[in-house]
Amino acid sequence: MAVQRNTAGKAPKKRRRKLSKRQRAIYRRRRIVVGVLLAVFLALAVFCVYSISRGVGFVYDATFGSVSHAVMERSAAPEPHHSSGVRDCSAKDTRLELTAKSATVPVGGSLEWVATIVHEGNDSCLLDASDSGRVLTITQNGQKVWSSDVCPVDARRLLMAKGDKDIQSITWGANSTTDGQCVENQDELPKVDRGTYVGVLRLKNAPKVKSQPVTIEVQ
């Protein structure tokens, strides 16, 4: 008996549904909303990761960074603004001391001076302890021969409290800066002649604050 092929068993093709213009607009808006929500989610995720990393860094700095800050000298603090209310040091609370490592220096040699700032007041004050703020001047017969502030240097602002002391060394190459020109290499400056010279330490912003004069001989 012949078997008949069932051609009617094929599934008919589905007809694609045609969307109206209104429906297409709705689907488009939905895709836009989903895209915006996805972008917002990603932005929040990035922000959370960044905040967590910043928080970890803050905890680390607060825990370990305070150790390094604790060992910093109070006098080496960054220069505060005058709006902080801390006044500049004056002759009422500051004393300058100057000594020379030797009473004599050969012509063409060099001499090391020791500059000391002592705070004697009860209230804290600010001063510039750099070679341009705390100035060593060498004179002969009342005429200025050499000065430590001829070349500009960065300020070294100190916050001085009662009993504080700052000690720095200043080297004089037995030379002259009378022309007022900055020469970084002291060997290029003209050498002074034999004779008697006097060194005095002063605060540039408080001229009344000065040390006792120290006399040395260039031989």
PyMOL CGO cylinders between C-alpha atoms (Angstrom):
from pymol import cmd
from pymol.cgo import CYLINDER

trace = [
    CYLINDER, 0.00, 0.00, 0.00, 1.39, 3.31, -1.00, 0.3, 1, 1, 1, 1, 1, 1,
    CYLINDER, 1.39, 3.31, -1.00, 2.25, 5.79, 1.72, 0.3, 1, 1, 1, 1, 1, 1,
    CYLINDER, 2.25, 5.79, 1.72, 1.16, 9.31, 1.13, 0.3, 1, 1, 1, 1, 1, 1,
    CYLINDER, 1.16, 9.31, 1.13, 3.56, 12.19, 2.03, 0.3, 1, 1, 1, 1, 1, 1,
    CYLINDER, 3.56, 12.19, 2.03, 1.98, 14.55, 4.45, 0.3, 1, 1, 1, 1, 1, 1,
    CYLINDER, 1.98, 14.55, 4.45, 2.70, 17.95, 2.95, 0.3, 1, 1, 1, 1, 1, 1,
    CYLINDER, 2.70, 17.95, 2.95, 0.23, 19.63, 5.20, 0.3, 1, 1, 1, 1, 1, 1,
    CYLINDER, 0.23, 19.63, 5.20, 2.43, 19.09, 8.30, 0.3, 1, 1, 1, 1, 1, 1,
    CYLINDER, 2.43, 19.09, 8.30, 4.77, 22.04, 7.56, 0.3, 1, 1, 1, 1, 1, 1,
    CYLINDER, 4.77, 22.04, 7.56, 4.49, 24.92, 9.99, 0.3, 1, 1, 1, 1, 1, 1,
    CYLINDER, 4.49, 24.92, 9.99, 3.41, 28.04, 8.25, 0.3, 1, 1, 1, 1, 1, 1,
    CYLINDER, 3.41, 28.04, 8.25, 5.78, 31.01, 8.26, 0.3, 1, 1, 1, 1, 1, 1,
    CYLINDER, 5.78, 31.01, 8.26, 5.09, 33.55, 10.97, 0.3, 1, 1, 1, 1, 1, 1,
    CYLINDER, 5.09, 33.55, 10.97, 4.21, 36.91, 9.69, 0.3, 1, 1, 1, 1, 1, 1,
    CYLINDER, 4.21, 36.91, 9.69, 6.37, 39.69, 11.16, 0.3, 1, 1, 1, 1, 1, 1,
    CYLINDER, 6.37, 39.69, 11.16, 4.33, 42.02, 13.21, 0.3, 1, 1, 1, 1, 1, 1,
    CYLINDER, 4.33, 42.02, 13.21, 4.37, 45.50, 11.83, 0.3, 1, 1, 1, 1, 1, 1,
    CYLINDER, 4.37, 45.50, 11.83, 4.75, 48.14, 14.53, 0.3, 1, 1, 1, 1, 1, 1,
    CYLINDER, 4.75, 48.14, 14.53, 3.02, 51.39, 14.36, 0.3, 1, 1, 1, 1, 1, 1,
    CYLINDER, 3.02, 51.39, 14.36, 4.95, 54.64, 14.51, 0.3, 1, 1, 1, 1, 1, 1,
    CYLINDER, 4.95, 54.64, 14.51, 3.71, 55.19, 18.07, 0.3, 1, 1, 1, 1, 1, 1,
    CYLINDER, 3.71, 55.19, 18.07, 4.92, 51.77, 19.21, 0.3, 1, 1, 1, 1, 1, 1,
    CYLINDER, 4.92, 51.77, 19.21, 8.32, 52.30, 17.63, 0.3, 1, 1, 1, 1, 1, 1,
    CYLINDER, 8.32, 52.30, 17.63, 8.63, 55.60, 19.50, 0.3, 1, 1, 1, 1, 1, 1,
    CYLINDER, 8.63, 55.60, 19.50, 7.73, 53.85, 22.78, 0.3, 1, 1, 1, 1, 1, 1,
    CYLINDER, 7.73, 53.85, 22.78, 10.36, 51.13, 22.23, 0.3, 1, 1, 1, 1, 1, 1,
    CYLINDER, 10.36, 51.13, 22.23, 12.95, 53.77, 21.34, 0.3, 1, 1, 1, 1, 1, 1,
    CYLINDER, 12.95, 53.77, 21.34, 12.23, 55.71, 24.53, 0.3, 1, 1, 1, 1, 1, 1,
    CYLINDER, 12.23, 55.71, 24.53, 12.53, 52.50, 26.55, 0.3, 1, 1, 1, 1, 1, 1,
    CYLINDER, 12.53, 52.50, 26.55, 15.94, 51.76, 25.04, 0.3, 1, 1, 1, 1, 1, 1,
    CYLINDER, 15.94, 51.76, 25.04, 17.07, 55.32, 25.85, 0.3, 1, 1, 1, 1, 1, 1,
    CYLINDER, 17.07, 55.32, 25.85, 15.87, 54.99, 29.46, 0.3, 1, 1, 1, 1, 1, 1,
    CYLINDER, 15.87, 54.99, 29.46, 17.67, 51.65, 29.84, 0.3, 1, 1, 1, 1, 1, 1,
    CYLINDER, 17.67, 51.65, 29.84, 20.86, 53.16, 28.39, 0.3, 1, 1, 1, 1, 1, 1,
    CYLINDER, 20.86, 53.16, 28.39, 20.68, 56.15, 30.77, 0.3, 1, 1, 1, 1, 1, 1,
    CYLINDER, 20.68, 56.15, 30.77, 20.08, 53.88, 33.78, 0.3, 1, 1, 1, 1, 1, 1,
    CYLINDER, 20.08, 53.88, 33.78, 23.04, 51.72, 32.75, 0.3, 1, 1, 1, 1, 1, 1,
    CYLINDER, 23.04, 51.72, 32.75, 25.29, 54.79, 32.45, 0.3, 1, 1, 1, 1, 1, 1,
    CYLINDER, 25.29, 54.79, 32.45, 24.15, 56.05, 35.88, 0.3, 1, 1, 1, 1, 1, 1,
    CYLINDER, 24.15, 56.05, 35.88, 24.83, 52.64, 37.40, 0.3, 1, 1, 1, 1, 1, 1,
    CYLINDER, 24.83, 52.64, 37.40, 28.33, 52.53, 35.94, 0.3, 1, 1, 1, 1, 1, 1,
    CYLINDER, 28.33, 52.53, 35.94, 29.04, 56.06, 37.17, 0.3, 1, 1, 1, 1, 1, 1,
    CYLINDER, 29.04, 56.06, 37.17, 27.88, 55.14, 40.68, 0.3, 1, 1, 1, 1, 1, 1,
    CYLINDER, 27.88, 55.14, 40.68, 30.05, 52.02, 40.63, 0.3, 1, 1, 1, 1, 1, 1,
    CYLINDER, 30.05, 52.02, 40.63, 33.13, 54.04, 39.61, 0.3, 1, 1, 1, 1, 1, 1,
    CYLINDER, 33.13, 54.04, 39.61, 32.37, 56.66, 42.29, 0.3, 1, 1, 1, 1, 1, 1,
    CYLINDER, 32.37, 56.66, 42.29, 32.02, 53.99, 44.98, 0.3, 1, 1, 1, 1, 1, 1,
    CYLINDER, 32.02, 53.99, 44.98, 35.33, 52.39, 44.03, 0.3, 1, 1, 1, 1, 1, 1,
    CYLINDER, 35.33, 52.39, 44.03, 37.06, 55.79, 44.04, 0.3, 1, 1, 1, 1, 1, 1,
    CYLINDER, 37.06, 55.79, 44.04, 35.53, 56.74, 47.41, 0.3, 1, 1, 1, 1, 1, 1,
    CYLINDER, 35.53, 56.74, 47.41, 36.62, 53.47, 48.98, 0.3, 1, 1, 1, 1, 1, 1,
    CYLINDER, 36.62, 53.47, 48.98, 40.19, 53.88, 47.70, 0.3, 1, 1, 1, 1, 1, 1,
    CYLINDER, 40.19, 53.88, 47.70, 40.30, 57.48, 48.99, 0.3, 1, 1, 1, 1, 1, 1,
    CYLINDER, 40.30, 57.48, 48.99, 39.00, 56.31, 52.35, 0.3, 1, 1, 1, 1, 1, 1,
    CYLINDER, 39.00, 56.31, 52.35, 41.69, 53.66, 52.59, 0.3, 1, 1, 1, 1, 1, 1,
    CYLINDER, 41.69, 53.66, 52.59, 44.37, 56.25, 51.73, 0.3, 1, 1, 1, 1, 1, 1,
    CYLINDER, 44.37, 56.25, 51.73, 42.99, 58.64, 54.35, 0.3, 1, 1, 1, 1, 1, 1,
    CYLINDER, 42.99, 58.64, 54.35, 43.08, 55.96, 57.04, 0.3, 1, 1, 1, 1, 1, 1,
    CYLINDER, 43.08, 55.96, 57.04, 46.66, 55.09, 56.04, 0.3, 1, 1, 1, 1, 1, 1,
    CYLINDER, 46.66, 55.09, 56.04, 47.76, 58.73, 56.20, 0.3, 1, 1, 1, 1, 1, 1,
    CYLINDER, 47.76, 58.73, 56.20, 46.00, 59.30, 59.50, 0.3, 1, 1, 1, 1, 1, 1,
    CYLINDER, 46.00, 59.30, 59.50, 47.64, 56.21, 60.98, 0.3, 1, 1, 1, 1, 1, 1,
    CYLINDER, 47.64, 56.21, 60.98, 51.15, 56.31, 59.56, 0.3, 1, 1, 1, 1, 1, 1,
    CYLINDER, 51.15, 56.31, 59.56, 51.48, 59.84, 58.22, 0.3, 1, 1, 1, 1, 1, 1,
    CYLINDER, 51.48, 59.84, 58.22, 51.05, 61.33, 61.70, 0.3, 1, 1, 1, 1, 1, 1,
    CYLINDER, 51.05, 61.33, 61.70, 54.25, 59.61, 62.75, 0.3, 1, 1, 1, 1, 1, 1,
    CYLINDER, 54.25, 59.61, 62.75, 56.32, 61.56, 60.23, 0.3, 1, 1, 1, 1, 1, 1,
    CYLINDER, 56.32, 61.56, 60.23, 54.51, 64.80, 61.07, 0.3, 1, 1, 1, 1, 1, 1,
    CYLINDER, 54.51, 64.80, 61.07, 55.18, 64.31, 64.76, 0.3, 1, 1, 1, 1, 1, 1,
    CYLINDER, 55.18, 64.31, 64.76, 58.94, 64.37, 64.26, 0.3, 1, 1, 1, 1, 1, 1,
    CYLINDER, 58.94, 64.37, 64.26, 58.93, 67.62, 62.25, 0.3, 1, 1, 1, 1, 1, 1,
    CYLINDER, 58.93, 67.62, 62.25, 60.32, 70.64, 64.02, 0.3, 1, 1, 1, 1, 1, 1,
    CYLINDER, 60.32, 70.64, 64.02, 57.73, 73.21, 64.90, 0.3, 1, 1, 1, 1, 1, 1,
    CYLINDER, 57.73, 73.21, 64.90, 60.11, 75.84, 63.58, 0.3, 1, 1, 1, 1, 1, 1,
    CYLINDER, 60.11, 75.84, 63.58, 60.22, 74.19, 60.15, 0.3, 1, 1, 1, 1, 1, 1,
    CYLINDER, 60.22, 74.19, 60.15, 56.48, 74.50, 59.56, 0.3, 1, 1, 1, 1, 1, 1,
    CYLINDER, 56.48, 74.50, 59.56, 55.38, 75.96, 56.19, 0.3, 1, 1, 1, 1, 1, 1,
    CYLINDER, 55.38, 75.96, 56.19, 55.10, 79.69, 56.06, 0.3, 1, 1, 1, 1, 1, 1,
    CYLINDER, 55.10, 79.69, 56.06, 51.67, 80.67, 57.44, 0.3, 1, 1, 1, 1, 1, 1,
    CYLINDER, 51.67, 80.67, 57.44, 49.64, 83.56, 56.13, 0.3, 1, 1, 1, 1, 1, 1,
    CYLINDER, 49.64, 83.56, 56.13, 49.60, 86.72, 58.18, 0.3, 1, 1, 1, 1, 1, 1,
    CYLINDER, 49.60, 86.72, 58.18, 45.87, 86.17, 58.55, 0.3, 1, 1, 1, 1, 1, 1,
    CYLINDER, 45.87, 86.17, 58.55, 46.76, 83.49, 61.13, 0.3, 1, 1, 1, 1, 1, 1,
    CYLINDER, 46.76, 83.49, 61.13, 47.18, 86.30, 63.66, 0.3, 1, 1, 1, 1, 1, 1,
    CYLINDER, 47.18, 86.30, 63.66, 50.78, 85.40, 64.56, 0.3, 1, 1, 1, 1, 1, 1,
    CYLINDER, 50.78, 85.40, 64.56, 52.89, 88.56, 64.61, 0.3, 1, 1, 1, 1, 1, 1,
    CYLINDER, 52.89, 88.56, 64.61, 56.45, 89.03, 63.39, 0.3, 1, 1, 1, 1, 1, 1,
    CYLINDER, 56.45, 89.03, 63.39, 59.25, 88.83, 65.94, 0.3, 1, 1, 1, 1, 1, 1,
    CYLINDER, 59.25, 88.83, 65.94, 60.66, 92.11, 67.25, 0.3, 1, 1, 1, 1, 1, 1,
    CYLINDER, 60.66, 92.11, 67.25, 63.47, 93.40, 69.44, 0.3, 1, 1, 1, 1, 1, 1,
    CYLINDER, 63.47, 93.40, 69.44, 61.27, 92.85, 72.52, 0.3, 1, 1, 1, 1, 1, 1,
    CYLINDER, 61.27, 92.85, 72.52, 61.38, 89.08, 72.29, 0.3, 1, 1, 1, 1, 1, 1,
    CYLINDER, 61.38, 89.08, 72.29, 64.30, 88.14, 70.02, 0.3, 1, 1, 1, 1, 1, 1,
    CYLINDER, 64.30, 88.14, 70.02, 68.04, 88.03, 70.66, 0.3, 1, 1, 1, 1, 1, 1,
    CYLINDER, 68.04, 88.03, 70.66, 70.73, 87.49, 68.02, 0.3, 1, 1, 1, 1, 1, 1,
    CYLINDER, 70.73, 87.49, 68.02, 74.13, 86.03, 68.82, 0.3, 1, 1, 1, 1, 1, 1,
    CYLINDER, 74.13, 86.03, 68.82, 77.14, 85.90, 66.48, 0.3, 1, 1, 1, 1, 1, 1,
    CYLINDER, 77.14, 85.90, 66.48, 80.44, 84.11, 66.95, 0.3, 1, 1, 1, 1, 1, 1,
    CYLINDER, 80.44, 84.11, 66.95, 83.38, 83.40, 64.64, 0.3, 1, 1, 1, 1, 1, 1,
    CYLINDER, 83.38, 83.40, 64.64, 85.10, 80.01, 64.60, 0.3, 1, 1, 1, 1, 1, 1,
    CYLINDER, 85.10, 80.01, 64.60, 88.43, 81.85, 64.47, 0.3, 1, 1, 1, 1, 1, 1,
    CYLINDER, 88.43, 81.85, 64.47, 89.64, 85.35, 65.27, 0.3, 1, 1, 1, 1, 1, 1,
    CYLINDER, 89.64, 85.35, 65.27, 91.85, 85.36, 62.17, 0.3, 1, 1, 1, 1, 1, 1,
    CYLINDER, 91.85, 85.36, 62.17, 91.57, 84.29, 58.54, 0.3, 1, 1, 1, 1, 1, 1,
    CYLINDER, 91.57, 84.29, 58.54, 94.26, 84.33, 55.83, 0.3, 1, 1, 1, 1, 1, 1,
    CYLINDER, 94.26, 84.33, 55.83, 93.85, 86.44, 52.69, 0.3, 1, 1, 1, 1, 1, 1,
    CYLINDER, 93.85, 86.44, 52.69, 91.91, 84.33, 50.20, 0.3, 1, 1, 1, 1, 1, 1,
    CYLINDER, 91.91, 84.33, 50.20, 90.79, 81.94, 52.94, 0.3, 1, 1, 1, 1, 1, 1,
    CYLINDER, 90.79, 81.94, 52.94, 87.34, 81.43, 54.47, 0.3, 1, 1, 1, 1, 1, 1,
    CYLINDER, 87.34, 81.43, 54.47, 85.82, 81.90, 57.89, 0.3, 1, 1, 1, 1, 1, 1,
    CYLINDER, 85.82, 81.90, 57.89, 82.81, 80.17, 59.41, 0.3, 1, 1, 1, 1, 1, 1,
    CYLINDER, 82.81, 80.17, 59.41, 80.43, 82.24, 61.48, 0.3, 1, 1, 1, 1, 1, 1,
    CYLINDER, 80.43, 82.24, 61.48, 77.76, 80.84, 63.79, 0.3, 1, 1, 1, 1, 1, 1,
    CYLINDER, 77.76, 80.84, 63.79, 74.44, 82.73, 63.79, 0.3, 1, 1, 1, 1, 1, 1,
    CYLINDER, 74.44, 82.73, 63.79, 72.07, 82.06, 66.69, 0.3, 1, 1, 1, 1, 1, 1,
    CYLINDER, 72.07, 82.06, 66.69, 68.49, 83.28, 67.12, 0.3, 1, 1, 1, 1, 1, 1,
    CYLINDER, 68.49, 83.28, 67.12, 67.02, 83.07, 70.64, 0.3, 1, 1, 1, 1, 1, 1,
    CYLINDER, 67.02, 83.07, 70.64, 63.35, 83.75, 71.40, 0.3, 1, 1, 1, 1, 1, 1,
    CYLINDER, 63.35, 83.75, 71.40, 62.89, 85.28, 74.85, 0.3, 1, 1, 1, 1, 1, 1,
    CYLINDER, 62.89, 85.28, 74.85, 59.30, 86.52, 74.70, 0.3, 1, 1, 1, 1, 1, 1,
    CYLINDER, 59.30, 86.52, 74.70, 56.22, 84.84, 76.14, 0.3, 1, 1, 1, 1, 1, 1,
    CYLINDER, 56.22, 84.84, 76.14, 54.19, 84.91, 72.93, 0.3, 1, 1, 1, 1, 1, 1,
    CYLINDER, 54.19, 84.91, 72.93, 54.98, 83.05, 69.71, 0.3, 1, 1, 1, 1, 1, 1,
    CYLINDER, 54.98, 83.05, 69.71, 56.16, 85.06, 66.72, 0.3, 1, 1, 1, 1, 1, 1,
    CYLINDER, 56.16, 85.06, 66.72, 57.40, 84.58, 63.15, 0.3, 1, 1, 1, 1, 1, 1,
    CYLINDER, 57.40, 84.58, 63.15, 60.70, 85.47, 61.52, 0.3, 1, 1, 1, 1, 1, 1,
    CYLINDER, 60.70, 85.47, 61.52, 62.67, 84.70, 58.38, 0.3, 1, 1, 1, 1, 1, 1,
    CYLINDER, 62.67, 84.70, 58.38, 65.85, 82.86, 59.42, 0.3, 1, 1, 1, 1, 1, 1,
    CYLINDER, 65.85, 82.86, 59.42, 67.31, 82.54, 55.91, 0.3, 1, 1, 1, 1, 1, 1,
    CYLINDER, 67.31, 82.54, 55.91, 70.50, 84.35, 54.88, 0.3, 1, 1, 1, 1, 1, 1,
    CYLINDER, 70.50, 84.35, 54.88, 68.26, 87.02, 53.35, 0.3, 1, 1, 1, 1, 1, 1,
    CYLINDER, 68.26, 87.02, 53.35, 66.13, 87.50, 56.46, 0.3, 1, 1, 1, 1, 1, 1,
    CYLINDER, 66.13, 87.50, 56.46, 68.76, 87.04, 59.16, 0.3, 1, 1, 1, 1, 1, 1,
    CYLINDER, 68.76, 87.04, 59.16, 71.59, 88.97, 57.57, 0.3, 1, 1, 1, 1, 1, 1,
    CYLINDER, 71.59, 88.97, 57.57, 75.31, 88.83, 58.33, 0.3, 1, 1, 1, 1, 1, 1,
    CYLINDER, 75.31, 88.83, 58.33, 77.15, 92.00, 57.34, 0.3, 1, 1, 1, 1, 1, 1,
    CYLINDER, 77.15, 92.00, 57.34, 80.94, 92.42, 57.29, 0.3, 1, 1, 1, 1, 1, 1,
    CYLINDER, 80.94, 92.42, 57.29, 82.29, 95.98, 57.50, 0.3, 1, 1, 1, 1, 1, 1,
    CYLINDER, 82.29, 95.98, 57.50, 85.66, 97.70, 57.59, 0.3, 1, 1, 1, 1, 1, 1,
    CYLINDER, 85.66, 97.70, 57.59, 86.01, 101.20, 59.03, 0.3, 1, 1, 1, 1, 1, 1,
    CYLINDER, 86.01, 101.20, 59.03, 82.22, 101.52, 58.96, 0.3, 1, 1, 1, 1, 1, 1,
    CYLINDER, 82.22, 101.52, 58.96, 81.95, 100.65, 55.25, 0.3, 1, 1, 1, 1, 1, 1,
    CYLINDER, 81.95, 100.65, 55.25, 80.02, 97.54, 54.18, 0.3, 1, 1, 1, 1, 1, 1,
    CYLINDER, 80.02, 97.54, 54.18, 82.29, 94.97, 52.57, 0.3, 1, 1, 1, 1, 1, 1,
    CYLINDER, 82.29, 94.97, 52.57, 80.15, 91.82, 52.39, 0.3, 1, 1, 1, 1, 1, 1,
    CYLINDER, 80.15, 91.82, 52.39, 76.54, 90.86, 53.07, 0.3, 1, 1, 1, 1, 1, 1,
    CYLINDER, 76.54, 90.86, 53.07, 74.80, 87.47, 53.14, 0.3, 1, 1, 1, 1, 1, 1,
    CYLINDER, 74.80, 87.47, 53.14, 71.65, 88.80, 51.44, 0.3, 1, 1, 1, 1, 1, 1,
    CYLINDER, 71.65, 88.80, 51.44, 73.24, 89.87, 48.14, 0.3, 1, 1, 1, 1, 1, 1,
    CYLINDER, 73.24, 89.87, 48.14, 71.97, 86.73, 46.42, 0.3, 1, 1, 1, 1, 1, 1,
    CYLINDER, 71.97, 86.73, 46.42, 68.25, 85.96, 46.82, 0.3, 1, 1, 1, 1, 1, 1,
    CYLINDER, 68.25, 85.96, 46.82, 67.33, 82.78, 48.68, 0.3, 1, 1, 1, 1, 1, 1,
    CYLINDER, 67.33, 82.78, 48.68, 64.05, 81.14, 49.66, 0.3, 1, 1, 1, 1, 1, 1,
    CYLINDER, 64.05, 81.14, 49.66, 62.54, 82.35, 52.91, 0.3, 1, 1, 1, 1, 1, 1,
    CYLINDER, 62.54, 82.35, 52.91, 62.91, 80.09, 55.95, 0.3, 1, 1, 1, 1, 1, 1,
    CYLINDER, 62.91, 80.09, 55.95, 60.05, 81.18, 58.17, 0.3, 1, 1, 1, 1, 1, 1,
    CYLINDER, 60.05, 81.18, 58.17, 60.26, 79.99, 61.77, 0.3, 1, 1, 1, 1, 1, 1,
    CYLINDER, 60.26, 79.99, 61.77, 57.50, 79.95, 64.35, 0.3, 1, 1, 1, 1, 1, 1,
    CYLINDER, 57.50, 79.95, 64.35, 59.39, 80.81, 67.52, 0.3, 1, 1, 1, 1, 1, 1,
    CYLINDER, 59.39, 80.81, 67.52, 58.04, 80.08, 70.99, 0.3, 1, 1, 1, 1, 1, 1,
    CYLINDER, 58.04, 80.08, 70.99, 59.57, 80.96, 74.34, 0.3, 1, 1, 1, 1, 1, 1,
    CYLINDER, 59.57, 80.96, 74.34, 62.95, 79.30, 74.77, 0.3, 1, 1, 1, 1, 1, 1,
    CYLINDER, 62.95, 79.30, 74.77, 63.31, 78.31, 71.10, 0.3, 1, 1, 1, 1, 1, 1,
    CYLINDER, 63.31, 78.31, 71.10, 66.76, 78.63, 69.55, 0.3, 1, 1, 1, 1, 1, 1,
    CYLINDER, 66.76, 78.63, 69.55, 67.90, 78.42, 65.92, 0.3, 1, 1, 1, 1, 1, 1,
    CYLINDER, 67.90, 78.42, 65.92, 71.59, 77.93, 65.09, 0.3, 1, 1, 1, 1, 1, 1,
    CYLINDER, 71.59, 77.93, 65.09, 72.99, 78.16, 61.57, 0.3, 1, 1, 1, 1, 1, 1,
    CYLINDER, 72.99, 78.16, 61.57, 76.46, 78.42, 60.01, 0.3, 1, 1, 1, 1, 1, 1,
    CYLINDER, 76.46, 78.42, 60.01, 77.42, 81.13, 57.51, 0.3, 1, 1, 1, 1, 1, 1,
    CYLINDER, 77.42, 81.13, 57.51, 80.67, 80.92, 55.53, 0.3, 1, 1, 1, 1, 1, 1,
    CYLINDER, 80.67, 80.92, 55.53, 82.49, 84.08, 54.48, 0.3, 1, 1, 1, 1, 1, 1,
    CYLINDER, 82.49, 84.08, 54.48, 85.15, 83.63, 51.81, 0.3, 1, 1, 1, 1, 1, 1,
    CYLINDER, 85.15, 83.63, 51.81, 87.13, 86.72, 52.91, 0.3, 1, 1, 1, 1, 1, 1,
    CYLINDER, 87.13, 86.72, 52.91, 85.79, 88.45, 49.82, 0.3, 1, 1, 1, 1, 1, 1,
    CYLINDER, 85.79, 88.45, 49.82, 83.78, 91.52, 48.89, 0.3, 1, 1, 1, 1, 1, 1,
    CYLINDER, 83.78, 91.52, 48.89, 80.25, 92.11, 47.57, 0.3, 1, 1, 1, 1, 1, 1,
    CYLINDER, 80.25, 92.11, 47.57, 80.46, 95.90, 47.59, 0.3, 1, 1, 1, 1, 1, 1,
    CYLINDER, 80.46, 95.90, 47.59, 79.22, 96.17, 44.00, 0.3, 1, 1, 1, 1, 1, 1,
    CYLINDER, 79.22, 96.17, 44.00, 75.88, 94.60, 45.04, 0.3, 1, 1, 1, 1, 1, 1,
    CYLINDER, 75.88, 94.60, 45.04, 75.98, 92.00, 42.27, 0.3, 1, 1, 1, 1, 1, 1,
    CYLINDER, 75.98, 92.00, 42.27, 74.93, 88.44, 43.05, 0.3, 1, 1, 1, 1, 1, 1,
    CYLINDER, 74.93, 88.44, 43.05, 77.70, 85.93, 42.36, 0.3, 1, 1, 1, 1, 1, 1,
    CYLINDER, 77.70, 85.93, 42.36, 76.84, 82.37, 43.37, 0.3, 1, 1, 1, 1, 1, 1,
    CYLINDER, 76.84, 82.37, 43.37, 80.45, 81.16, 43.36, 0.3, 1, 1, 1, 1, 1, 1,
    CYLINDER, 80.45, 81.16, 43.36, 82.27, 83.07, 46.12, 0.3, 1, 1, 1, 1, 1, 1,
    CYLINDER, 82.27, 83.07, 46.12, 85.63, 82.16, 44.56, 0.3, 1, 1, 1, 1, 1, 1,
    CYLINDER, 85.63, 82.16, 44.56, 84.78, 84.56, 41.74, 0.3, 1, 1, 1, 1, 1, 1,
    CYLINDER, 84.78, 84.56, 41.74, 84.39, 87.53, 44.11, 0.3, 1, 1, 1, 1, 1, 1,
    CYLINDER, 84.39, 87.53, 44.11, 87.32, 89.89, 44.74, 0.3, 1, 1, 1, 1, 1, 1,
    CYLINDER, 87.32, 89.89, 44.74, 89.32, 89.04, 47.86, 0.3, 1, 1, 1, 1, 1, 1,
    CYLINDER, 89.32, 89.04, 47.86, 89.65, 91.58, 50.66, 0.3, 1, 1, 1, 1, 1, 1,
    CYLINDER, 89.65, 91.58, 50.66, 93.01, 92.93, 51.80, 0.3, 1, 1, 1, 1, 1, 1,
    CYLINDER, 93.01, 92.93, 51.80, 94.64, 92.41, 55.14, 0.3, 1, 1, 1, 1, 1, 1,
    CYLINDER, 94.64, 92.41, 55.14, 93.05, 94.36, 57.94, 0.3, 1, 1, 1, 1, 1, 1,
    CYLINDER, 93.05, 94.36, 57.94, 90.45, 94.44, 60.70, 0.3, 1, 1, 1, 1, 1, 1,
    CYLINDER, 90.45, 94.44, 60.70, 86.85, 93.57, 59.88, 0.3, 1, 1, 1, 1, 1, 1,
    CYLINDER, 86.85, 93.57, 59.88, 83.67, 93.53, 61.94, 0.3, 1, 1, 1, 1, 1, 1,
    CYLINDER, 83.67, 93.53, 61.94, 80.73, 91.17, 61.64, 0.3, 1, 1, 1, 1, 1, 1,
    CYLINDER, 80.73, 91.17, 61.64, 77.18, 91.98, 62.82, 0.3, 1, 1, 1, 1, 1, 1,
    CYLINDER, 77.18, 91.98, 62.82, 73.97, 89.93, 62.56, 0.3, 1, 1, 1, 1, 1, 1,
    CYLINDER, 73.97, 89.93, 62.56, 70.64, 91.67, 61.94, 0.3, 1, 1, 1, 1, 1, 1,
    CYLINDER, 70.64, 91.67, 61.94, 66.99, 90.87, 61.21, 0.3, 1, 1, 1, 1, 1, 1,
    CYLINDER, 66.99, 90.87, 61.21, 66.07, 92.57, 57.95, 0.3, 1, 1, 1, 1, 1, 1,
    CYLINDER, 66.07, 92.57, 57.95, 62.43, 93.11, 58.95, 0.3, 1, 1, 1, 1, 1, 1,
    CYLINDER, 62.43, 93.11, 58.95, 63.38, 94.31, 62.44, 0.3, 1, 1, 1, 1, 1, 1,
    CYLINDER, 63.38, 94.31, 62.44, 66.57, 96.40, 62.14, 0.3, 1, 1, 1, 1, 1, 1,
    CYLINDER, 66.57, 96.40, 62.14, 66.71, 96.98, 65.90, 0.3, 1, 1, 1, 1, 1, 1,
    CYLINDER, 66.71, 96.98, 65.90, 67.32, 93.26, 66.41, 0.3, 1, 1, 1, 1, 1, 1,
    CYLINDER, 67.32, 93.26, 66.41, 71.07, 92.85, 66.04, 0.3, 1, 1, 1, 1, 1, 1,
    CYLINDER, 71.07, 92.85, 66.04, 73.96, 91.00, 67.62, 0.3, 1, 1, 1, 1, 1, 1,
    CYLINDER, 73.96, 91.00, 67.62, 77.01, 92.36, 69.34, 0.3, 1, 1, 1, 1, 1, 1,
    CYLINDER, 77.01, 92.36, 69.34, 79.77, 93.17, 66.80, 0.3, 1, 1, 1, 1, 1, 1,
    CYLINDER, 79.77, 93.17, 66.80, 82.53, 90.59, 66.39, 0.3, 1, 1, 1, 1, 1, 1,
    CYLINDER, 82.53, 90.59, 66.39, 85.99, 91.69, 65.28, 0.3, 1, 1, 1, 1, 1, 1,
    CYLINDER, 85.99, 91.69, 65.28, 88.29, 89.47, 63.22, 0.3, 1, 1, 1, 1, 1, 1,
    CYLINDER, 88.29, 89.47, 63.22, 91.62, 89.93, 61.42, 0.3, 1, 1, 1, 1, 1, 1,
    CYLINDER, 91.62, 89.93, 61.42, 92.37, 89.09, 57.80, 0.3, 1, 1, 1, 1, 1, 1,
    CYLINDER, 92.37, 89.09, 57.80, 96.11, 88.31, 57.67, 0.3, 1, 1, 1, 1, 1, 1,
]
cmd.load_cgo(trace, "trace")
